């Protein structure tokens, strides 16, 4: 089972899953991936800001949300540790204090959501015994941490209800053969035009490729589902390259501009965030912005 393969980019897929989970209420939220804290290289996994503080979200994992909502995510194979807990807690404190005016951000408007696959027994034992924090189960996989300075919740994705949180509960590397993979692809079929769903499914299939190799009958199904995506991506790359490659080509040349456009689009299709494309693939922010706009 693939647990900590460094080639798997779990965080972009997790961000895409959050967009899916809140897709009915996206109009009320701003998502900020790897939100920087001050001028130092500290970045929260995700910061979600409600556009209107008085809006009450209906989604089960967002009912605790206030104005500023810090998300700390640990993918399968990584335990949510005591240190991880205090790191995110520290992020919240720094976020509140790093302002121009005193009390510019009300601490009551900050929440912290910890997300992990395995139930963090060691951490929760520490919190209940050493810190007198009360752990309250709200529903399957959702636990509120009461008695802390900030409002907090813990999401254990392996325990979430597939009915309520289908994609978040399937963001893992241990799908069961045949049944779960086929069910996943059936859910994806009706949403395949969405880049968020594309990013999530691509990551899940890569994380569970051992199952696909074991079950050769899945290959024709996958080829059928993703053939259209690959064709559309190729056509989109050509069209976008022809339009935007002219602009980019002023510096790179027309052919290079088209290829560069296709590269950016493919990376984005695979769930790579714009920031990662800029930093890891040595492509300028201006080009990435123009291609993805």
Buried (B, 14 or more C-beta within 10 A) or exposed (E): EBEEEEEBBBBBBBBBBBBBBBBEBBEBBEBEBBBEBEEEEBBBBBBBBBEEEEBEBEBBBBBBBBBBBBBBBBBBBBBBBBEBBEEBBEBBBBBBEEEEEEEEBEBEBBBBBBBBBBBBEEBBEBBBEEEEBEBEEBBBBBBBBEEBEBBBBBBBBEBBBBEBBBBBBBBBBBBEBEEBBBBBBEBBEEBBEBEBBBBBBBBBBBBBEBBBEEBEEBEEBEEEBBEEBEEEBEEBBBEBBEEBBEBBBEEBEBEBBBBBBBBBBBBBBBBBBBBBBBEEEEBBEEBBEBBBE
